[in-house]
Amino acid sequence: MIDTVAIVGVGLIGGSFGLALKAAGFRGRVVGVSSSATMQEALERGAIDAGLDLANAAGIADLIYLSQPIGRIVDTLRHLNAVVKPGALVTDAGSTKHAIVTAARDHLKRARFLGGHPMAGKETRGVSGADPNLFRDRPYVLTPGDPQELETEKAKEFLSWIESIGARLVTLGAEEHDRLVAYSSHMPQLASTALAAVIGEESPDAVNVGGPGLMDATRLALSSYELWRDILATNTGAIEEALSAYIGKLEFLRENLRTRAVQEEFVKAGEMARRLRELPLR
């Protein structure tokens, strides 16, 4: 039974997870591990019931939810084994999986680990933006090293809570996850960043005639580099592959501005965009 949940990193994702669990009917205890200021705000928001340090939280938790930046998740996994409650389930919300799953395999021996990545978020950070509906109708990726990892009692209960908060479960291998999100998440972020930077450098007055399209296309440019630094560092190869394909497509469009080939790209792009909007993602 999962009676106590420890959320390590009570920011946007961790805070939203705590709020979502409570809204879905979880009656156990939710404790947080974060800075004192963050834990105070999380308490006021109702995302956690108490704030503890890592050792005390890990010692009592049946489920440990790591929602820190990737580098800190890896570091926590290196130190967690000594303090974790034996038999606990440890999961994470990191945006790349290979480095995290590898760290868990190498360092976590007294508890089970199940990699995770909720495909939800905002361009803002912090528990102040936490939302119990953040995960609703969004994919929630799990990356078990072996399918049997999903069959343990605690894993089944955790999966049940993921479904209860409204997320859509997707199971992938860690490397396949990293390859896919390079295209679906990391490339869009860098494209938005590059677009906003180019306009700011080359034609800053263009913002005076910018419409909703520009607002939509640059929304991700508001994201924090501190959050993205670890993502870029732990998924470099897949991101380079995605960017190369994207740059190649931009070059093709530049070379064919006066040809009907661009029309074909509009048709293909429209088909993909419609397919995306038909999925239960929004």
C-alpha positions as CSV (number, residue, x, y, z in Angstrom):
1,M,0.0,0.0,0.0
2,I,1.1,3.5,-0.7
3,D,0.3,5.4,2.4
4,T,3.0,8.1,2.4
5,V,4.3,9.9,-0.7
6,A,7.5,12.0,-0.6
7,I,7.8,14.6,-3.4
8,V,11.4,15.7,-3.8
9,G,11.4,19.0,-5.6
10,V,8.0,20.7,-4.9
11,G,8.0,23.0,-7.9
12,L,5.5,23.2,-10.8
13,I,5.5,19.4,-11.5
14,G,5.9,18.2,-8.0
15,G,3.4,20.6,-6.5
16,S,0.9,19.7,-9.3
17,F,1.4,16.0,-8.5
18,G,0.6,16.6,-4.8
19,L,-2.5,18.6,-5.6
20,A,-3.6,16.1,-8.3
21,L,-3.2,13.2,-5.9
22,K,-5.3,14.9,-3.2
23,A,-7.9,16.0,-5.8
24,A,-8.1,12.4,-7.0
25,G,-8.9,11.1,-3.5
26,F,-5.5,10.2,-2.0
27,R,-6.0,10.1,1.8
28,G,-2.5,9.3,2.8
29,R,0.3,11.7,3.8
30,V,2.2,13.8,1.3
31,V,5.5,15.2,2.4
32,G,7.8,17.5,0.5
33,V,11.5,18.0,0.2
34,S,12.6,21.4,-1.1
35,S,13.9,24.7,0.2
36,S,12.1,26.1,3.3
37,A,10.5,28.9,1.3
38,T,9.2,26.5,-1.3
39,M,7.9,24.0,1.3
40,Q,6.1,26.9,3.1
41,E,4.3,27.9,-0.1
42,A,3.5,24.3,-0.9
43,L,2.0,23.9,2.5
44,E,-0.1,27.0,2.0
45,R,-1.2,25.7,-1.4
46,G,-2.2,22.3,0.1
47,A,0.2,20.4,-2.2
48,I,2.0,18.8,0.8
49,D,1.1,18.0,4.4
50,A,4.6,18.5,5.8
51,G,8.1,19.5,4.8
52,L,11.1,17.2,5.7
53,D,14.7,16.7,4.8
54,L,15.5,13.9,2.3
55,A,16.6,11.4,4.8
56,N,13.5,11.6,7.0
57,A,11.2,11.8,4.0
58,A,12.8,8.8,2.2
59,G,12.8,6.8,5.4
60,I,9.0,6.8,5.7
61,A,7.8,7.1,2.1
62,D,6.2,4.2,0.2
63,L,6.5,6.2,-3.0
64,I,9.2,8.7,-3.7
65,Y,8.5,11.2,-6.5
66,L,11.7,12.9,-7.8
67,S,10.7,16.1,-9.6
68,Q,13.9,18.0,-9.6
69,P,16.1,19.1,-12.6
70,I,17.7,16.1,-14.3
71,G,21.2,16.6,-12.8
72,R,19.7,16.8,-9.3
73,I,17.6,13.7,-9.8
74,V,20.8,11.8,-10.8
75,D,22.6,13.2,-7.7
76,T,19.7,12.3,-5.4
77,L,19.7,8.7,-6.8
78,R,23.3,8.4,-5.9
79,H,22.6,9.1,-2.3
80,L,19.1,7.8,-1.8
81,N,19.9,4.1,-1.3
82,A,21.3,4.7,2.2
83,V,18.1,6.4,3.5
84,V,15.3,4.9,1.4
85,K,12.6,2.7,3.1
86,P,13.3,-0.8,1.9
87,G,10.8,-1.9,-0.7
88,A,9.7,1.6,-1.6
89,L,8.9,2.6,-5.2
90,V,11.0,5.4,-6.5
91,T,9.9,7.3,-9.7
92,D,10.8,10.5,-11.3
93,A,9.5,13.2,-13.6
94,G,12.7,14.0,-15.5
95,S,12.5,15.2,-19.1
96,T,15.2,12.7,-20.4
97,K,15.4,9.1,-19.2
98,H,18.5,7.3,-20.2
99,A,20.9,9.1,-17.7
100,I,18.3,8.8,-14.9
101,V,17.5,5.1,-15.5
102,T,21.2,4.3,-15.6
103,A,21.8,6.1,-12.3
104,A,19.0,4.3,-10.6
105,R,20.2,0.9,-11.9
106,D,23.7,1.6,-10.6
107,H,22.9,3.1,-7.2
108,L,19.4,2.2,-6.0
109,K,19.4,-1.3,-4.5
110,R,17.0,-1.3,-1.6
111,A,14.0,0.1,-3.5
112,R,12.4,-0.4,-6.9
113,F,12.7,2.3,-9.6
114,L,10.3,3.2,-12.4
115,G,11.3,6.0,-14.7
116,G,8.6,8.5,-15.6
117,H,7.9,11.6,-17.6
118,P,4.6,13.5,-17.5
119,M,4.3,15.3,-20.8
120,A,2.8,18.4,-19.1
121,G,4.1,21.7,-18.0
122,K,4.2,25.4,-18.5
123,E,6.8,28.0,-19.5
124,T,6.8,29.2,-15.9
125,R,8.3,27.4,-12.9
126,G,7.6,27.1,-9.2
127,V,4.9,25.8,-6.9
128,S,3.0,29.0,-7.4
129,G,1.9,27.7,-10.8
130,A,1.0,24.2,-9.6
131,D,-2.3,23.0,-11.0
132,P,-4.2,19.8,-10.0
133,N,-5.3,19.5,-13.6
134,L,-1.9,19.8,-15.1
135,F,-1.7,16.1,-16.1
136,R,-5.2,15.7,-17.3
137,D,-5.5,14.3,-20.8
138,R,-1.7,14.4,-21.2
139,P,0.6,11.5,-21.9
140,Y,2.4,10.2,-18.9
141,V,5.4,8.1,-20.1
142,L,6.8,5.3,-18.0
143,T,10.1,3.7,-18.9
144,P,10.5,0.3,-17.1
145,G,13.7,-1.6,-17.7
146,D,11.6,-4.7,-17.9
147,P,7.8,-5.0,-18.4
148,Q,7.6,-7.0,-15.1
149,E,8.5,-3.8,-13.2
150,L,4.9,-2.6,-13.9
151,E,3.4,-5.8,-12.3
152,T,4.6,-5.2,-8.7
153,E,1.9,-4.2,-6.1
154,K,3.2,-0.7,-5.6
155,A,3.7,-0.1,-9.4
156,K,0.1,-1.2,-10.1
157,E,-1.1,1.2,-7.4
158,F,1.0,4.0,-8.7
159,L,-0.3,3.4,-12.2
160,S,-3.8,3.5,-10.9
161,W,-3.2,7.0,-9.3
162,I,-1.7,8.2,-12.6
163,E,-4.9,7.2,-14.3
164,S,-6.9,8.8,-11.5
165,I,-5.3,12.2,-12.0
166,G,-6.4,12.0,-15.7
167,A,-3.2,11.2,-17.5
168,R,-2.8,8.8,-20.4
169,L,-0.2,6.1,-19.8
170,V,2.4,5.4,-22.4
171,T,5.2,2.8,-22.0
172,L,8.5,3.3,-23.8
173,G,12.1,2.2,-23.5
174,A,14.4,5.0,-22.0
175,E,16.4,5.5,-25.3
176,E,13.2,5.5,-27.4
177,H,11.7,8.0,-25.1
178,D,14.7,10.3,-25.5
179,R,14.6,10.0,-29.3
180,L,10.9,10.8,-29.5
181,V,11.0,13.8,-27.2
182,A,13.9,15.3,-29.0
183,Y,11.4,15.8,-31.9
184,S,8.2,16.4,-29.9
185,S,9.6,18.7,-27.1
186,H,13.3,19.6,-27.3
187,M,13.3,20.7,-31.0
188,P,10.2,22.9,-30.5
189,Q,11.8,24.6,-27.6
190,L,15.0,25.4,-29.5
191,A,13.0,26.4,-32.6
192,S,11.0,28.9,-30.4
193,T,14.2,30.1,-28.7
194,A,15.9,30.6,-32.1
195,L,12.9,32.4,-33.6
196,A,12.6,34.9,-30.7
197,A,16.4,35.5,-30.7
198,V,16.5,36.1,-34.4
199,I,13.7,38.6,-34.3
200,G,15.2,40.3,-31.3
201,E,18.6,40.6,-33.0
202,E,17.6,41.2,-36.6
203,S,14.3,43.0,-36.5
204,P,13.2,44.0,-33.0
205,D,10.5,46.4,-34.4
206,A,8.7,43.4,-35.8
207,V,7.1,42.9,-32.4
208,N,5.0,46.0,-33.2
209,V,3.2,44.1,-35.9
210,G,3.3,40.7,-34.3
211,G,0.0,38.8,-34.0
212,P,-1.3,35.7,-32.3
213,G,0.9,33.5,-34.5
214,L,4.1,35.1,-33.2
215,M,2.8,34.9,-29.7
216,D,2.1,31.1,-30.1
217,A,5.4,30.5,-31.8
218,T,7.5,32.2,-29.1
219,R,5.7,31.0,-26.0
220,L,8.3,28.4,-25.3
221,A,11.0,31.1,-25.6
222,L,9.9,32.2,-22.1
223,S,11.3,28.9,-20.7
224,S,14.2,29.0,-18.2
225,Y,17.6,28.0,-19.4
226,E,18.3,26.6,-15.9
227,L,15.6,24.0,-16.6
228,W,16.8,23.2,-20.1
229,R,20.5,23.0,-19.5
230,D,20.4,19.5,-18.2
231,I,17.9,18.4,-20.9
232,L,20.3,19.6,-23.6
233,A,23.3,18.0,-21.9
234,T,21.7,14.6,-21.4
235,N,20.0,14.2,-24.8
236,T,22.6,15.9,-27.1
237,G,22.8,13.2,-29.7
238,A,19.1,12.9,-30.3
239,I,18.6,16.6,-30.3
240,E,21.4,17.1,-32.8
241,E,19.6,14.6,-35.1
242,A,16.3,16.4,-34.8
243,L,17.8,19.8,-35.3
244,S,19.7,18.6,-38.4
245,A,16.4,17.4,-39.9
246,Y,14.7,20.7,-39.0
247,I,17.5,22.8,-40.4
248,G,17.4,20.7,-43.6
249,K,13.7,21.4,-43.9
250,L,14.2,25.1,-43.4
251,E,16.9,25.1,-46.1
252,F,14.6,23.2,-48.5
253,L,11.9,25.8,-47.9
254,R,14.3,28.7,-48.5
255,E,15.5,27.1,-51.8
256,N,11.9,26.5,-53.0
257,L,10.1,29.7,-52.0
258,R,9.0,30.2,-55.6
259,T,8.1,26.6,-56.5
260,R,5.1,24.4,-55.9
261,A,7.3,22.2,-53.7
262,V,6.4,24.5,-50.8
263,Q,2.7,23.7,-51.3
264,E,3.5,20.0,-50.7
265,E,5.2,20.9,-47.5
266,F,2.1,22.9,-46.3
267,V,-0.1,19.8,-47.1
268,K,2.2,17.4,-45.2
269,A,2.6,19.8,-42.3
270,G,-1.2,20.4,-42.1
271,E,-1.8,16.7,-41.9
272,M,0.6,16.3,-39.0
273,A,-0.8,19.3,-37.2
274,R,-4.4,18.0,-37.5
275,R,-3.3,14.6,-36.3
276,L,-1.7,16.1,-33.3
277,R,-4.9,18.0,-32.5
278,E,-7.0,14.9,-32.8
279,L,-5.0,13.1,-30.1
280,P,-6.2,13.4,-26.5
281,L,-3.5,15.9,-25.6
282,R,-5.5,19.0,-24.9
